[in-house]
Amino acid sequence: MVDGGRAPGTVLMLSHWPKSGTPAHLKDDLSAQIAFRWLDQQAAEPADLVSNDHFDEDGLVSVFALEQPEAALRQRELLIDVAAAGDFAVYRDRRAAQIAFTIACWNDPDRSPLGAQPFALPYPQRAAAMYLELLPRLPELMAAPERYREHWADEAAHLDESEDAIRSGALVIEERPDLDLAIVRTAGAAARRTVHRFTQQRQARWHPMAIHNATNCLRTLLIDGASYELHYRYESWVQYMTRRPAPRVDLTPLAAELTAREPTGKWQFDGVKELAPRLWREGDSALAPEDVIERVTGFLARGAPAWDPYD
């Protein structure tokens, strides 16, 4: 089993998922890296049977590596970068972002070249259809992502605009390393646009890849005009090995505290068990930015850990 949870009959876990039971000597930040570690010890012999319980970039790369090890090892760094772009919304090689956007497009019911048929299937069959379609396509996609430009161009343009905003100072990032927190500010409210995380649709004013590439902090407080969102990055959900992220704190009491200070509207927290949860409210807030920052930082500083993914 790669990049998923243990199933009945699982012989070996190669997954960064919480409490996965992956052998300690194989652990790494991404499931794709774990799969390559396993290949290193197996003299690049393909696995007899490979399974996963969901479809996304890290899962696709992991399955491909174990199914076609020779081809995968030739593109090891790019494939790991694609997996990181999908899971962590970071990239080193711009091609990795383009490939991740293309994979997400295939799994997007609004834009998929496969049409509506796969999305009418129960999820296991839908995921299988995506693997069967994209495993043989992945070598071409890595070799010539430009051929798939129509599938990644829109999201790449959003990424460009977000990176330009950081470079120009229109979007400012202040880091609080003691809290593993990046405070991201912009003066005006940008329009929300579709972005993809884990091949799933999300809405964001600024592309998360631009922000995540600009800071190593794994908590982000986005201040966009009178709109506020506090995010826990996905790295704090998995067994991240490069470093230990600050543990997630249950923000439900903070949501209630902020709601009580608003004349109208309600703050909500998605929950510590979600992949990349956020503390947020619908519409603009009446609270001043410094008030929100003070309450968020104070709560994070004193909050008790509420999530431990490690074996």
SVG drawing of the C-alpha trace seen along z (x, -y; Angstrom):
<svg xmlns="http://www.w3.org/2000/svg" viewBox="-25 -48 45 58">
<polyline fill="none" stroke="black" stroke-width="0.4" points="0.0,0.0 1.4,-3.4 0.3,-6.8 -2.8,-5.6 -4.0,-3.8 -3.6,-0.2 -6.2,2.2 -7.0,5.8 -4.3,7.9 -1.8,5.1 1.7,6.7 3.9,3.5 3.0,-0.1 4.9,-2.8 3.0,-5.8 3.6,-9.1 0.0,-9.0 -0.6,-9.2 0.1,-6.1 0.9,-4.2 3.3,-1.8 5.8,-2.4 9.2,-0.8 11.3,-3.4 14.3,-3.1 12.1,-4.0 10.3,-7.0 10.4,-10.3 8.4,-13.4 6.4,-12.2 5.1,-8.7 6.9,-9.1 10.2,-9.5 9.4,-6.4 8.7,-4.4 12.0,-5.4 13.8,-4.4 12.2,-1.0 13.4,-0.8 16.9,-1.6 16.8,1.5 15.2,3.7 17.7,3.1 15.0,1.4 12.9,4.5 9.2,3.7 6.7,4.7 4.4,7.7 1.3,5.8 0.8,2.1 -2.4,0.6 -3.6,-2.8 -7.0,-3.9 -7.2,-7.3 -6.0,-9.2 -3.7,-12.3 -0.2,-13.3 1.8,-11.7 -0.2,-8.5 0.3,-8.5 4.0,-9.0 4.3,-6.3 2.4,-3.7 4.4,-4.6 7.7,-4.3 6.9,-0.8 5.3,0.3 7.9,-1.2 11.0,-1.6 13.5,-2.0 11.6,-4.8 10.8,-6.4 14.4,-6.3 15.5,-8.3 13.1,-11.1 13.4,-10.6 13.9,-14.3 11.1,-15.6 8.7,-13.0 9.3,-13.8 8.9,-17.4 5.5,-16.6 4.4,-14.8 5.5,-17.7 3.6,-20.2 0.4,-18.1 0.7,-17.4 2.6,-20.3 2.0,-23.0 5.7,-23.6 7.9,-23.2 11.5,-23.6 11.2,-22.9 8.3,-24.9 7.6,-21.8 6.5,-20.0 3.8,-22.6 2.6,-22.3 2.5,-18.5 0.6,-18.6 -1.9,-21.1 -2.5,-18.8 -3.0,-15.7 -5.5,-17.7 -7.3,-18.8 -7.9,-15.2 -9.5,-14.6 -11.6,-17.8 -15.2,-17.1 -15.6,-20.6 -12.6,-20.4 -11.5,-16.7 -10.7,-15.6 -12.4,-12.3 -15.8,-13.9 -18.5,-13.2 -18.5,-9.4 -15.8,-8.7 -17.3,-11.1 -20.6,-9.2 -18.7,-6.1 -18.3,-5.2 -15.1,-6.7 -12.9,-3.5 -13.8,-2.9 -13.3,-6.6 -9.8,-6.5 -9.0,-3.4 -10.0,-5.0 -7.7,-7.9 -4.7,-5.6 -5.4,-3.6 -5.6,-6.8 -2.6,-8.6 0.0,-5.9 0.7,-5.3 0.5,-9.1 2.9,-10.2 6.2,-9.6 4.9,-11.8 3.7,-14.4 7.1,-14.6 8.9,-14.7 6.8,-17.4 4.4,-19.3 4.1,-22.0 1.9,-19.7 -0.7,-19.8 -0.6,-23.6 -4.4,-24.0 -4.8,-21.9 -2.4,-23.9 -2.2,-27.4 -5.0,-29.0 -3.7,-27.9 -0.2,-28.7 -1.3,-32.2 -2.8,-32.5 0.5,-31.3 2.4,-33.8 0.2,-36.7 0.6,-35.5 4.4,-35.3 4.5,-38.7 2.5,-40.1 5.1,-38.8 8.0,-40.2 6.4,-43.6 5.5,-43.9 1.8,-43.9 1.7,-40.7 3.9,-40.8 4.9,-37.8 6.0,-38.3 7.3,-35.1 6.9,-34.2 9.3,-31.1 8.5,-30.7 4.9,-29.8 5.7,-28.2 3.5,-31.0 3.6,-33.1 1.4,-36.2 0.5,-37.0 -0.9,-40.5 -2.3,-42.3 -4.1,-45.6 -7.1,-44.8 -9.4,-41.8 -8.4,-39.8 -11.1,-37.6 -11.2,-34.0 -10.2,-31.6 -10.1,-27.8 -6.9,-26.1 -6.2,-22.4 -4.8,-20.6 -4.4,-16.8 -6.2,-17.1 -9.3,-18.5 -10.9,-21.8 -10.2,-24.7 -10.9,-28.4 -8.1,-30.9 -7.3,-34.5 -3.6,-33.9 -2.2,-30.6 -0.9,-28.5 2.2,-27.5 3.4,-31.1 3.0,-31.5 4.4,-28.0 7.4,-28.5 8.1,-31.8 8.0,-30.6 8.9,-27.4 6.3,-28.2 3.6,-25.5 0.8,-27.7 -0.3,-30.6 -2.6,-33.5 -3.9,-35.2 -5.1,-38.8 -6.7,-40.1 -8.5,-43.4 -11.0,-42.5 -10.9,-38.8 -8.9,-36.4 -8.0,-32.7 -5.7,-30.7 -4.4,-27.5 -2.6,-24.4 -0.5,-23.1 -0.7,-19.5 2.9,-18.8 1.5,-18.9 -1.1,-16.1 1.4,-13.5 4.5,-12.0 6.8,-14.8 10.4,-13.8 12.5,-16.8 11.5,-18.5 8.7,-18.2 6.0,-20.8 4.5,-22.6 1.6,-20.4 -1.8,-21.3 -4.0,-23.0 -7.8,-22.6 -9.0,-26.1 -12.6,-25.5 -12.5,-27.6 -10.7,-30.4 -13.5,-30.3 -16.0,-30.8 -13.9,-33.6 -13.7,-35.5 -17.4,-35.0 -18.3,-36.6 -16.4,-39.7 -18.2,-40.1 -21.5,-42.0 -22.6,-39.4 -21.3,-36.3 -19.7,-33.1 -16.1,-31.9 -15.6,-28.2 -12.7,-25.7 -12.6,-22.6 -11.1,-20.4 -7.5,-19.1 -8.1,-15.8 -8.7,-17.4 -5.9,-17.4 -5.3,-21.1 -7.9,-22.7 -8.6,-26.4 -10.1,-28.8 -12.3,-31.2 -15.5,-33.1 -17.8,-33.8 -17.5,-37.4 -15.6,-40.3 -14.9,-40.6 -15.5,-43.7 -12.3,-42.9 -9.1,-44.9 -6.1,-42.9 -4.0,-43.5 -6.8,-42.2 -7.0,-39.0 -3.2,-38.6 -3.0,-39.1 -5.7,-36.5 -4.4,-34.0 -0.8,-34.2 -1.8,-34.1 -4.0,-31.0 -1.3,-29.2 1.3,-29.9 -0.7,-28.5 -2.8,-25.8 -2.3,-22.1 -1.3,-19.7 -4.3,-18.0 -2.9,-15.9 0.0,-13.4 0.5,-11.6 3.7,-9.8 4.0,-6.1"/>
</svg>
